[in-house]
Amino acid sequence: MDPGDFESLLTPAGQRLLAAAVVGYDEPETDALALSTRLRRLADDVPARQRAGLVAAALTQAALRRRGVAKFGPLAARLYFTSSGLEQATHPVVAAHRAARLGAVHSGAVLDLGCGIGSDLLSYAAAGFEPTGVERDPLTARVAGANLAACELAGQVRVGRAEDAELGAGRAVFVDPGRRTGDGRVFDPRAYSPPWDFVVELLTTVGNSASPRVAVAKLAPGLDHALIPATVEAEWVSLDGELKEVALWAPRPDAAVTRRATVLAAGRPAQMLTAGPADEESPPVADVGGVLYEPGPAVIRAHLVAQVVTAVDGWLLDPNIAYVSSDRAVVTPFARAFRVVERLPYREKALRAALRERHIGSLTIKKRGVAVTPEELRRRLALKGTESATLLLTRTPGSAVALLVEPIY
């Protein structure tokens, strides 16, 4: 999208076209060509040289708003997006959680480096901070500013590189490095924008006389633990069971916490599991009990499965697999619980016979630590019964096992 076309979209004529494009996209069996023709006719008061670009911008925004509903809900109807900006934008529930945590240790100015389309800026502003965004792409920066205005929130956005920004003492600095290029997603932190070295320096110099008072970095949740500076807190965050990010906090909000798993769900308080440098116990390992627990993704990435073992008075089935067993059913937000119904043969032919004998036709297959592709196994089993079941495949101290389980919660 051309920056000039986006500016035209913010004019009264552009807003009329955008509203019409949104309505058109919501009509059943919308024909893109017919909608484009209709918008051109509505734009007859726009100079001919600007009309095609403005119509294209309106159609693009209407399509992105529709996609944005999955992440932003009803708020998407007020926001502006770029395709890559929408993909990397923080979910508003996660952004609000981070703003609330930051509010416990800081007040005043927040500098958002690599602010993208402004999803975190909106949460910082709504939480009462004084946010300033820095974004290297001029169009994306303008989109972020338009989003602040659309939500009637205070804040400003500047065009520039994060590496060149004046950080300033006493501020909080948030950095969300770009992890996408024209070729797709970037997995090597050294190729982030700004690069990993810049992020590490920011996190490890916090509190110096000319440095920010607080620094937070949002990164991909698969970040190698070995890269994380020893002085920070690493917080892995999941939302509705999906792992979203790892946030590195400097200085640690709680000096005793080095790792944190945060479980979020819309409309519910955040649930957190933590560990410090000394919390490196090796849980006991034993065979399957009456209940099996599947820790959530934030717990697993934060290496906090041992804390779940303790919470449910349980043990691991294998020292290298994140399944926890117990003889007690304990409600915990950090794992799903299953009642172990029956131990079935692990060999495929005998397993097929056992499942058919139980008239099972619809089978959910969960597995960890075994070389099985659930889709392929389900096809080979060729079940045709009327019952539904969940099959869990994993390893125990003695052998691989197939467990018929049913969810407790």
N, C-alpha and C positions, 0 to 999 in steps of 0.2 A: 504494500500500500504506500502510495506516495505521500510524504508529509503534507504537501499542499492540499491534496484531496482530503486528508484527515482534518485539516484546518477548516476546509469548506464544509465538512460534515458537522462541525460545531456551530455553524451559522443557522439562523432560523430556517432557511431553505433546506439545508442539509438535514436538520432535525425532522422536518416534514417527510423527507425522502426516507430517512432511517425508520421512522414510525411506520410508514407504508411498507417498507421492506420486511419489517418484523411481522406485521399483520399478514403479508403475503406468504412468508415462510410457514406461518401457522395454519394456512389453509390446506385442507386435504388435497393430496395429489397435485401439489404445486408444480407448475412447469417453469423452470428457471428462465427460459427464453421469453415466455409470455410475461413473467414478472419483471424482467429487465426492460421489456418494451413499455410496460405500464409505467415504470418509474421514469423512463425517459420522457414520457408524455407529461408526467407530473412536474418534471424539471424544466418545462418550457420557458420559465423565467430566469433560468441560469444560462450564462453565456455558453454558446455552443462549444467552445474550446474546452470548457470545464465540465460539461455535462457527463460525458462518458466516464471520466475519472470519478466524479461524485457518485454516480449510480453504482459503479463498481465498489466504491468504498462503503456505500450503504448496504449493498448485498453482502459484502464481506463481514461487516459488523453484525448484521442480522444472523448470519450463519454462525459466527463465533459466539454470539450471545446464546444461541440455542445450545451449542456445545458447552458453554460456560455454566449452564444450569446444574450440571452434574457436580460441579465443584462449588459454585457460589450460591446455588439455590435462587430464590426470588431476586436477590441482589444483582444477579447477572443482567437483569433487564435495565439496570441503570449504568452499568459499567461499559468500558471500551477495552478492546483486546487486540493483541496481535496473536498469531497462531503460536509462535514459540513462547511468547509471554504467558499465554494461558496455560501451556503445558508445564512451565516451571513455576508458576505462581503458587505461593503457599495457600493451602486450604484455609479458609477463614477461621475454622475452629482451631486449627493448629496455630495460626497467627495470633489469635486472641489468647490462647494459652501462653505463648511466649511473651506477649505484651504484659500479661498478668504476672508472670515470673519476674520479668524485668522490673516491673513496678514495685516489687518487694525489696529491691536492692538499689533502685535508682529513680530519680525524678528529673524532669527538665528536658534537655536537648538529646535527641537521638539522630545519629547520622546513619543512613541506610545506603550502603555501598553496593551498587548493582541492584537498584531497587526494582528493575523490571517494570511491569505495568502497575506496581504500587500496592499489591495485596498486603504486604507487611506494613507499608506506610499507613494504610487505612486503619489497621488495628492499633498502631502506635498513636495515631491521632485520636482515635476513639477512646483510647485509654488515658488521654490527657497529656501525653508527651508533646514536645515541640519537634516534629520530625522534618528532616531535610533528606531528600533522596538525591543520589548521584547515579546517573545512568549514561553510559557511553554512546548509546544509539539515540540520535535525536528524536526519531519517531516514537520509540518506546518511552523516552522521557516525557514527551508531550502527552502520550496516552496516560501515563501515571499522574501527571498534573490534572488532566481532564477528569480522572477518576476521583481525585481529592475534591474537585469542584462539584462533581455530580453527587457526591455523598455529603456535600456541605461541611467538609472538614478542613481544618487549618493545616498548612504545611506547604513546603516548596520543593521543587525538583530542579536540579541543575544538570546540564549536559557536561560530562567529563569522565575521565578514567578514575577508577577507585584508587589506583596507585598514586595519582597526583593530588588527591583530596587532602585538604588541611584537616587533620583529625581533631586536634584541639584537646587540651586537658579538661577533665571534668565531664566530658560527654560520655554517652554510651554509643558504641559503634556496632552496627550489625552489618555483616557482609554475607551476601548470597552469591557466590561465584557462578558465572555462566558455565553451564555444563552441556551446552549444545552448540554445534556449528552447523554450517550448511550441509555437512556430511552426516549429521545425526548426533546422537548422544556421545558425550566424552566421558571416558571411564578413568583416564589417567589424571590424577590431581595436578600434575605438573602442567597439564594443558588447560586447566581451568582459567577463567578470566574474571578477576585477577588470579594469578597463579598461586599455587600452594605455598610457596615460600613467603609470599606477602601475607597470607592468612596466618601462617605460623608466627611470623614476626609480630603481627598485630596481637595475637593471643598471648604471646610470651613477654611483651613489653608493657602490658596493661599496668597502670599504677605508677609508671615512671613520671617524672615531673611534667614532661611535655606530651604525655600519652593519654588516651582515654581512660576513664575510671572503670568502665565495664566494656567488655567486648564479647560478642556472640557471633558464631559462624554457623550458617546452615549448610549442610553438606549431604551428599548422597548417603543413604543408610548403609551401603556396603563398604564404606570407608575402612581400610585396613586398620585394625587396632594398633598395630606397630607404628603408624604414622601420627597417632594422637599424642600431643605433648603431655608429659606427666603432670603438669601443673593445672590442667583444666578438668572440668567435669564434662563428661560425654553423656548426652541425653538422647536415647533412641526413642522415637515417638511413633506410635501407631494410632490410626483412626479407624474405628469400626472394623478392626481386625486386619487392616492393611498397613504395612510398614511404610512410613512417609519420609523420614529424614533422621539424621543425627545432628544435634545442635551442640556445639562446643562452647562452654561458658568459662570466661576468665574475668576476674578470679572466680573460684568456685563459690556459688551462692551459699553452700554449706561446706565448710572446709573439710569435713569428714567424708564427703561423698565424692567418689571419682567416677562412678557409673550409675546411670539412672535409666530405668525403663518406664516410660509414661504411656498409659493406655487412655485414649480419649474416645468419647462417644458423644454425639451431638445432644445437648441438653442435660448432660450428666457431669458431675465433678470429675476432674482428672484423678486417675489412680496411679500411684507411683511406687516403684520398687527400687531400692537403692543398695549400693555396696561401697565400701571404702577399700583402701589399699590392703587391709588385713583380711578381708573377706574372700579368701581363696580356698575354702574347704573343698575336699573331695567327697561327694555324697556317696553313701553306700550303694551297692549294686546287688540286685536280687531278681528272682523270677517274678512273673506276673501275679499281682494281687487282684482283689475284687474290683478295683477302680483304676482307670488309667487316665492320666492328665496329659493334655497336649499344650505346652506353654505357647503363649502368643509370640509373634515375630519380634516385637521389641524386646521381650525378655530374652529370647534366644540370641539376638544380635548384641545385647548388652552383657552377655555371658552371666546371666542371673538365674539360670535354671536351678542352681543349688538352693537359692532362696525359696523357690517354689517347693522343692523337696522338703525343706524345713517346715514350710507353712502347712503342708498337707500330711506331715508325719510320714513321709514316704521314702522312696528310693528310686534309683535309675534302673532301667532294664539293661542298659549298656553304657559304659562310661563315656562313649563318644556320640550318643544319640539322645536327642532332647525329648524323650518320652519318660514320664514320671509315673510310678505306680504306688498304690497305697491300698490299705484295707478300709480306709475312711473316705466318705464323700464330703469334701470340704468346699464351700463356695469361695472362689477366688476370682477376681477380675483378670488375673494374669495367666489363666489357662482354661481350656475347655475340659470338661470332665465327661468320661464315658464309663458306664457300667460294663464290665466284662461278662458277656452272656455265656460264651462257650469258646473253647479252644478247638480249632478245626485243623485237619491235616494241612501241612504246608505244601505237599506235593500237588501239582496242578490237577492231575486226574482224580485223585481222591478228594481234593477240594471241590471240584466240579460236582462230583457225586453227592457230597455232603450238602452243598448249596441247593442242588436240585431236589434232594430229599426233603428239604425245608421249604420247598415251593418258592424260592427266592428268584425274582425276575429283575427287579431294579436294585442295583448294587452300587453303593458309594465305596470307593476303595481309597484308603489313606495309607501312606507308607513312608517310612524313614529307615535308612540304613540297609536297604535291600535293593538288588538290581532288578526292579520290576517297573514296567511302564503301565500304569493303571488302565489307560485306554486300550492297550493291546491285550492285557490280561482279560479285561471285561469282554472284548470281542471273542477271544478264544474260549472263554467259559460258555458263551452262547446260552445264557440263562433265559427261560421263558415263563417263569412262575408268576404268581400274583402278589407275592409278598415283597416288601422292601427291607433292606438291611444295610448295615455299615460293616465293612471288613477292614481290619487294620493289620498291616504287614510290617513286621520289624524284627529285631534281633533281641535275644535274651542271653544270659550267661551261657546257656546250654546250646541253643540253636536258634535259627530263624523260626518265627511263629506266625500263624494266621489266627486272628482273634475276631470273633463276632462280637460287636459291641453296640450299645445303644446310648445316645446322648443323655446325660443327666441335666446339663445346662450348657 
